[in-house]
Amino acid sequence: MAEDVEVTPRLRDWAMRTVRWEPARDAVKVAARQVARARGFALVRTNRVPDIATIFLASSPKAGSQWAKAVFDHPVVRQKTGLFTLPQLDYQALKPRRFPAGTLVPGLYVSYPHYLKIPKRFSYRTIYIFRDPRELVVSAYFSATETHRIIGKLGDVRQQLQSLPIDEGLLQMIRLLGFRLEEMATWAGVDDPSVLFCRLEEIGADPRDNVARMLKHCGVTVSADEFETVLADTSRESLQRKDLSGRTPGSESHYRVQRRSYQDLFTAEHYQAIEDIVPGLVQRLNYPPPPS
């Protein structure tokens, strides 16, 4: 089983990087979930469930979910946790579901009430990453118009957004992301010892301290050298190189090189549009107020 734990994630990673046709990618995800389920049953049956049996990585899209996954799916960390990394799914569209024992659940984009309804038979920990809602909108806009590979209805959304002036496109993105901002609002002010709350801006300013906090919260102990390896391999620069290596020639990275802030792009109308959807959220998360 120890060999399976190490080899299967590698095969999964290779398949997800290599397969570009969506039905094939879906088949890989289904297979990975079946492997995780069988592995979870085996862990329970042989009484080898890890002390922390499930780690949930929750946030909104464009709020550091890929980075958090890279940290906890890093071979060094994975060896310590003994967890199998599930493929990302649209959990928000699914009824709260039980996850197999011994799994890392990345990209959990759901409200806090939805999270509470997830059956949790064994011990677990959760990381939730906030991001300034205004920066989230800007990042989502450029992802939708430039960098994200075309999946589902994104082609239609991209065409629509690219046909609009950027001011109008950002307003449209705020409307499209309204339900995500409402989900984020349900996590604001939550007092839950199983959840470690982080902010993406603070992670960017001090990844060393924040990675240490995240690992400690999830009961992961690594040596000083191992910690440095994880930090180096999950830096923005390293992840950008890895992302580009898995794309077709000429493709732009998921990680933008030229990063424009909401402060460069927002007008009073954009600030008000977010306030109308989630009143007071920016202040509740202790982000700077809009300019007066």
Disulfide bonds with the S-S distance in Angstrom:
none
